[in-house]
Amino acid sequence: MKMLNVTINGITTKVREGTTVMEAAAELGIDIPALCYLKGVNEVGSCRICVVEVKGARTLQASCVLPVSEGMEVQTESPSVVTARKEILKLILANHPNDCLTCNKAGECKLQEYAYRYGVKFEEHQGKRKELGIDTSNPYIYRDNDKCILCGRCVSMCAKVPERSVLAFGNRGFETTVIADNNKTMGESDCVSCARCISVCPVGALMDSRAMNIGRIWELQRENVKCAACESGCDFELIKKNGKVVAVRALAAGEGRPLCLKGRLTVDLTYNDNPKAPLVKKDGEFVEATWAEALGLEKILGKM
């Protein structure tokens, strides 16, 4: 594999050909902010928060999709880069709810993290705002489109499992939003509540309903476990408070690991000290079910 020389923030290193500037920076321990980027899933360079200054280039470049070239010189925090990032953050915050104090994503929200990093605050303005409301029609997925920053992560992640592909971009321009099955509610759509979308959302637009309002993230402890419902071994996170497991969250699924509601419920039943009753969709409505029914064990148990 051909190796290329690149200098980032004055540090020269060698990286493999095909490596992006963002990946090269990460190898040097340099963190470049990103909202839309998700390796192997969403590599489109649309949020522009990851822009860097490349010597000889006429404009700032999106580092997540820019491959390194021989002798490239990059600045990740130059005055022009910082100014651009601040302006992008201001535009996002101009159409974002100002409820960080009560948002369940506080403490792990990427938008909040970058706003703090670059000292960007909410500003009052008279411009138009989106008012799309909150969708709680699916008991497993809390969806707040007013907080959506249109990064596209959820859309790309949902499409990774071809038979799902529930989420997509709808409308144009300022009216662009993420829709489910031609603008249905999550409960009405063909969503199977696998939580892939939730696991990659960088803000509070998509949340696990059952893992909300249990405490602030800094009050909780987390432990990674693997699901044993099938051979995929999907990754989940146990959320603990005062030594007890109070919730379960799905973590981003890699290739070949589709995530599913059955797995999430299996982990919940196995580890949660007080699991909530499972709900299954029947005739378009979510109804309470037995654990055996929710986990597909009725036929097996009936033969025992």
Phi, psi and omega per residue, in radians:
M1 nan 2.247 -3.118
K2 -1.187 2.379 3.112
M3 -1.836 2.452 -3.104
L4 -2.095 2.552 3.079
N5 -1.568 2.319 3.103
V6 -2.483 2.514 3.110
T7 -2.046 2.114 -3.122
I8 -2.135 2.116 -3.111
N9 0.912 0.680 3.091
G10 1.472 -0.050 -3.133
I11 -1.804 2.150 -3.130
T12 -1.684 2.371 -3.141
T13 -2.576 2.973 3.071
K14 -1.965 2.350 3.103
V15 -2.345 2.796 3.139
R16 -1.208 2.537 3.057
E17 -1.019 2.380 -3.106
G18 1.724 -0.208 3.091
T19 -1.203 2.394 3.090
T20 -1.430 2.841 3.105
V21 -1.053 -0.690 3.132
M22 -1.092 -0.748 3.126
E23 -1.169 -0.692 3.119
A24 -1.116 -0.711 3.116
A25 -1.118 -0.717 -3.138
A26 -1.079 -0.621 3.111
E27 -1.121 -0.438 3.108
L28 -1.635 0.046 -3.126
G29 1.389 0.322 3.133
I30 -1.726 2.093 -3.105
D31 -1.594 2.078 3.045
I32 -1.806 2.155 -3.093
P33 -1.109 2.589 3.112
A34 -2.705 2.450 3.099
L35 -1.961 -0.693 -3.084
C36 -1.593 -0.450 -2.996
Y37 -1.184 2.339 3.048
L38 -2.608 1.851 -3.010
K39 -0.925 2.242 3.108
G40 1.357 -0.059 -3.102
V41 -2.177 -0.965 -3.067
N42 -2.344 1.581 -3.122
E43 -2.092 1.375 -3.012
V44 -2.160 -0.226 3.119
G45 1.068 0.653 -3.033
S46 -1.592 -0.525 -3.053
C47 -1.338 -0.442 3.072
R48 1.170 0.087 3.112
I49 -1.249 -0.298 -3.084
C50 -1.619 0.221 -3.083
V51 -1.073 2.563 3.101
V52 -2.353 2.881 3.105
E53 -1.747 2.141 -3.140
V54 -1.935 2.215 -3.113
K55 -1.020 2.213 3.120
G56 1.650 -0.265 3.127
A57 -1.464 2.515 -3.090
R58 -1.351 -0.457 -3.115
T59 -2.303 2.903 3.050
L60 -1.182 2.563 -3.041
Q61 -2.027 2.521 3.081
A62 -1.329 1.937 -3.013
S63 -1.193 -0.413 -3.066
C64 -1.272 -0.343 -3.129
V65 -2.123 0.102 -3.109
L66 -1.683 1.962 3.108
P67 -1.286 2.562 3.109
V68 -1.194 2.494 3.029
S69 -2.126 2.778 -3.082
E70 -1.027 2.223 3.088
G71 1.371 0.135 -3.110
M72 -1.074 2.420 3.077
E73 -2.079 2.183 -2.998
V74 -2.228 2.466 2.985
Q75 -2.088 2.163 -3.078
T76 -1.682 -0.205 -3.113
E77 -2.398 0.602 3.119
S78 -1.206 2.832 3.137
P79 -0.934 -0.707 -3.138
S80 -1.196 -0.617 3.114
V81 -1.170 -0.833 -3.132
V82 -1.078 -0.728 3.118
T83 -1.075 -0.756 3.137
A84 -1.101 -0.756 3.139
R85 -1.118 -0.700 3.116
K86 -1.104 -0.736 -3.139
E87 -1.138 -0.701 3.112
I88 -1.102 -0.788 3.128
L89 -1.100 -0.676 3.099
K90 -1.079 -0.723 -3.135
L91 -1.148 -0.683 3.120
I92 -1.173 -0.794 -3.110
L93 -1.183 -0.427 -3.141
A94 -1.121 -0.365 -3.137
N95 -2.208 0.652 -3.106
H96 -2.240 2.398 3.129
P97 -1.009 2.421 -3.137
N98 -1.671 1.146 -3.098
D99 -2.251 0.597 -3.107
C100 -0.989 -0.522 -3.095
L101 -1.142 -0.500 -3.095
T102 -2.016 -0.036 -3.113
C103 -1.224 2.364 -3.133
N104 -1.180 -0.285 -3.125
K105 -1.537 -0.108 -3.106
A106 -0.952 2.311 -3.133
G107 1.711 -0.325 3.087
E108 -2.400 0.237 3.104
C109 -1.471 2.215 -3.123
K110 -1.177 -0.632 3.118
L111 -1.122 -0.757 3.099
Q112 -1.097 -0.749 -3.135
E113 -1.051 -0.786 -3.086
Y114 -1.323 -0.570 3.078
A115 -1.106 -0.700 3.097
Y116 -1.174 -0.746 -3.107
R117 -1.051 -0.652 -3.082
Y118 -1.895 0.159 3.043
G119 1.132 0.660 -3.127
V120 -1.742 2.290 -3.088
K121 -2.029 2.849 3.013
F122 -1.147 2.493 3.098
E123 -2.263 2.433 3.084
E124 -1.271 2.431 3.085
H125 -2.659 2.841 -3.085
Q126 -1.735 0.122 -3.104
G127 -1.270 2.990 -3.126
K128 -1.230 2.495 3.083
R129 -2.168 2.632 3.046
K130 -1.363 2.428 3.083
E131 -2.362 1.397 -3.031
L132 -1.693 -0.300 3.077
G133 1.440 3.132 -3.091
I134 -1.903 2.376 -3.128
D135 -1.904 1.959 3.107
T136 -2.044 0.411 -3.093
S137 -1.203 -0.390 3.048
N138 -1.795 2.069 -3.042
P139 -1.157 -0.183 -3.132
Y140 -1.784 -0.283 -3.058
I141 -2.226 2.084 3.058
Y142 -1.669 2.118 -3.034
R143 -2.152 2.065 3.128
D144 -2.107 1.652 -3.074
N145 -1.226 -0.275 3.078
D146 -1.207 -0.372 3.120
K147 -1.667 -0.097 -3.110
C148 -1.168 2.309 3.121
I149 -1.832 0.196 3.078
L150 0.995 0.664 3.127
C151 -1.257 -0.444 3.105
G152 1.523 -0.020 -3.126
R153 -1.030 -0.816 -3.098
C154 -1.113 -0.687 -3.138
V155 -1.107 -0.827 -3.128
S156 -1.170 -0.683 -3.139
M157 -1.173 -0.721 3.112
C158 -1.095 -0.646 -3.111
A159 -1.295 -0.197 3.132
K160 -1.142 -0.404 3.033
V161 -1.885 1.748 -2.980
P162 -0.856 -0.687 -3.075
E163 -1.318 -0.092 3.084
R164 -1.686 -1.507 3.104
S165 0.796 0.840 -3.115
V166 -1.354 -0.680 -3.050
L167 -1.567 2.557 3.120
A168 -2.776 2.917 3.039
F169 -1.474 2.409 3.114
G170 -2.220 2.696 -3.136
N171 1.178 -3.008 -3.093
R172 -2.411 2.870 3.061
G173 0.951 -2.380 -3.105
F174 -1.079 -0.463 -3.094
E175 -1.471 -0.013 3.140
T176 -1.033 2.384 3.103
T177 -2.656 2.949 3.049
V178 -1.601 2.211 -3.097
I179 -2.069 2.785 3.100
A180 -2.008 2.119 3.091
D181 0.805 1.092 3.093
N182 1.034 0.792 3.008
N183 1.269 0.712 2.997
K184 -1.641 2.918 2.995
T185 -1.269 2.863 3.127
M186 -1.103 -0.607 3.132
G187 -1.218 -0.603 3.137
E188 -1.379 -0.450 -3.048
S189 -1.268 3.126 3.111
D190 -1.506 0.241 3.112
C191 -0.964 2.346 -3.130
V192 -1.799 0.219 3.061
S193 1.041 0.664 -3.106
C194 -1.329 -0.375 3.099
A195 1.368 0.219 3.074
R196 -1.063 -0.745 -3.121
C197 -1.118 -0.731 -3.134
I198 -1.085 -0.692 -3.042
S199 -1.154 -0.307 -3.097
V200 -2.022 -0.054 -3.136
C201 -1.202 2.164 -3.084
P202 -1.432 -0.169 -3.124
V203 -2.197 -2.826 -3.094
G204 -1.677 0.427 -3.114
A205 -1.302 -0.548 3.117
L206 -2.282 2.125 -3.092
M207 -2.353 2.677 3.044
D208 -1.369 1.938 -3.067
S209 -0.956 -0.645 -3.053
R210 -1.407 -0.148 3.114
A211 -1.894 0.249 -3.134
M212 -1.673 2.709 3.026
N213 1.028 0.572 3.098
I214 -1.840 -0.108 -3.134
G215 2.541 2.838 3.083
R216 -1.292 2.621 -3.027
I217 -1.013 -0.542 -3.129
W218 -1.371 -0.125 3.072
E219 -1.630 -0.173 -2.988
L220 -1.883 2.695 3.026
Q221 -1.950 2.608 -3.103
R222 -2.225 2.491 3.135
E223 -2.408 2.262 -3.138
N224 -1.468 2.386 3.070
V225 -2.409 2.817 3.082
K226 -1.891 2.443 3.119
C227 -1.262 2.455 -3.136
A228 -1.957 0.279 -3.100
A229 -1.234 -0.479 3.096
C230 -2.646 -3.081 -3.066
E231 -1.304 -0.152 -3.105
S232 -1.170 -0.582 3.110
G233 1.075 0.853 -3.124
C234 -1.115 2.672 -3.085
D235 -1.605 2.326 3.082
F236 -2.274 2.901 -3.101
E237 -2.215 2.170 3.050
L238 -1.519 2.276 3.120
I239 -1.867 2.108 -3.055
K240 -1.992 2.567 3.048
K241 -2.432 2.208 -3.095
N242 0.949 0.659 3.063
G243 1.464 -0.078 -3.126
K244 -1.948 2.520 3.085
V245 -1.332 2.092 -3.085
V246 -1.933 -0.225 -3.141
A247 -2.867 2.871 3.106
V248 -2.279 2.367 3.093
R249 -2.213 2.496 3.059
A250 -1.413 2.472 3.053
L251 -1.773 2.811 -3.064
A252 -0.913 2.318 -3.119
A253 -1.546 2.372 3.068
G254 -1.514 -3.055 3.122
E255 -1.031 2.357 3.095
G256 1.416 -0.031 3.104
R257 -2.059 1.664 -2.978
P258 -1.349 -0.278 -2.993
L259 1.060 2.543 3.110
C260 -2.742 2.807 3.137
L261 -1.157 -0.634 3.130
K262 -1.033 -0.751 3.132
G263 -1.148 -0.732 -3.140
R264 -1.086 -0.736 3.132
L265 -1.224 -0.596 3.101
T266 -1.096 -0.794 3.117
V267 -1.139 -0.698 3.135
D268 -1.057 -0.842 -3.116
L269 -1.161 -0.645 -3.087
T270 -1.223 -0.718 -2.977
Y271 -1.933 -0.512 -3.023
N272 -1.201 2.324 -3.140
D273 -1.251 -0.385 3.128
N274 -2.598 1.223 -3.062
P275 -1.178 2.485 3.089
K276 -1.326 2.665 -3.139
A277 -1.053 2.426 -3.135
P278 -1.297 2.681 3.094
L279 -2.166 2.395 3.097
V280 -2.182 2.699 -3.095
K281 -1.598 2.139 3.112
K282 -2.311 2.167 -3.137
D283 0.931 0.691 3.064
G284 1.443 0.016 -3.127
E285 -2.161 2.513 3.077
F286 -1.500 2.200 -3.126
V287 -2.271 2.655 3.135
E288 -1.175 2.448 -3.104
A289 -2.340 2.926 3.044
T290 -1.341 2.807 3.110
W291 -1.118 -0.637 3.136
A292 -1.084 -0.727 3.132
E293 -1.202 -0.777 -3.101
A294 -1.122 -0.562 -3.110
L295 -1.677 0.086 3.104
G296 1.191 0.602 -3.065
L297 -1.847 0.011 -3.043
E298 -1.047 -0.799 -3.117
K299 -1.154 -0.672 -3.132
I300 -1.177 -0.809 -3.135
L301 -1.155 -0.545 -3.137
G302 -1.172 -0.384 -3.125
K303 -1.603 -0.112 -3.094
M304 -1.535 nan nan
